[in-house]
Amino acid sequence: MKNLDLNGLGVQEMNAEEMRENDGGFIPLVILGVTYSAQLVAAACGTTFLAGVAAGVACAIAID
């Protein structure tokens, strides 16, 4: 296995100012993802429920 050659990849060391900068990080991304996912799951559940109600009504009308 070859050693990882960072110089060959064009990677350079960060200075102290770059290390202090905060561009949001990982946690806000996770919070946004969970919030967005929760809205999608709620919408999917609501849609599935309404489709089930419609199917039940259609069956009840067809039986009568």
Secondary structure, 3 states (H helix, E strand, C coil): CCCCCCHHHCCCCCCHHHHHCCCCCHHHHHHHHHHHHHHHHHHHHHHHHHHHHHHHHHHHHHHC
